[in-house]
């Protein structure tokens, strides 16, 4: 054995700690990305609702013609 048993245990412990830190970092990054995605989806929904209100107002005022709407799957 080139590495004494005591040092081998320290290396193993450090490896375990580093793996835990990396795993925690990944989970934190994933959570942050999920939060950003949720915020983006909420913004898109809000802007879509506002756009529909403005479009309806323009149509009601005769300033815009009703356009065919795309389905959600497109």
N, C-alpha and C positions, 0 to 999 in steps of 0.2 A: 504494500500500500504506500503510495507516494504522499497521500494526505492523511495526517493523524486523525484518529476517530473524532476527537473533539472539534477539530477544524472542519471535518466532513459534516458534522452536525450543524455547525454554524453556517456553512455554505447551504445546506439543505433548508435551514430556517430562513435564511436570507432569500433563497429562491422562492420559498412559500410566501413570504411577505411580498416579494416583488410580483408574484402571480396574483396575489390578492389585490394589490394596488392597481395592477393593470386591469383586472376584471372590474374593479370599482370604477376605474376611469372609463372603461367601455360603457358600463351601465349608465354612468352620469352623462356621457356624450349621447347615448341613445335617448335618454329621458329629455335632454335639452332639445334634440332634434324633433322628438315627438311633440314637445311643447310648441316649438316653432311651427311645425306643420299644423297643429290645431289652431294656432293663432292665424296662420295664413288662410286656412279653410274658413274660419270665422269671418275674416276680412272679405274673402271672396263672396260669401253668402250675403254679408251686409251690403257690399257694393252692387251685387246683383239685384237685391231688393230695391235699393235706391235707383238703379238704372230703370227698373220696371216702373217705378213711380214717375220718374221724369219722362219716360217714353209715353206712358199713359197720358200725362198732362199735355205733352206735345201733340199726341193724336187727338185728344179732346179739343184742343185749341186749333185743330186743323193745320198744324205746322209740320206734321209728319204723317206719312202713310203707314198703316200697319204692315209690318213685315212678317213673313212666315218665320216661325220660331223653330229652332233645331231641337231635336229630342235630346234628352240627357245622355243618351248613349253615344252621341257623336262627338 
